[in-house]
Structures are given as structure tokens and as C-alpha cells.
Amino acid sequence: MKVRLEPSGLEFEAEAGVTLLHAAEAAGIELPSSCRNGTCRTCICQRLSGESRHLIEWPGLSFDEKIDGWILPCVAVAQSDLTLDTPQARALLD
């Protein structure tokens, strides 16, 4: 599935079952992260379009945040093509 990051316009492919954070890293894109287990909220971003699901029962998000499309890429996988609002995303230099 294709994942587009706004406002940078960076894109990467996310294979089924691979977290969005790992897929971005594999594509040479850095997203904010720290704990990588869904508790610290460093990676929080908003899903603008598409579907995703979290790999853990209740990640560090409130009910209202989940309803409003906020996700934690460290424990989320794509269910369709996605567009995410991730202002701090950046391409890593080789």
C-alpha cells in the first residue's frame, strides 16, 4: 500500500503487517519516534485519508483522538493507501 506524508509529499510503500514506522525507515524516511511500543506518543500523527489499524488493543490514544484519525505509526499498519499529516517527516540522506 502507498503511504503519502504531508506536507512534505514524501511517499513509501507499506507491506501488509509491517508497521508504518518500520516501512518508512526501510524507505529512508525518518518519522519522530522513541518507545516504539505505542505508549510515549512521540510518533503521533493524523490520518488524513485511508484506513489503518493498531497492532495493540489500546495504544496511547484517547477515544476521541482515535475517532479524529490520530494514529501511532510505531504500532499501526496500513489497511489501504494512506495519507498522513506528519510535519516532522524527513528523507534521510544516503
Buried (B, 14 or more C-beta within 10 A) or exposed (E): BEBBBBEBEBEBEBEEEBBBBBBBBEBEBBBBBEBBEBBBBBBBBBBBEBEBEBBEEEBBBEEEBBEEBBBBBBBBBBEEBBBBBBEEBBEEEE
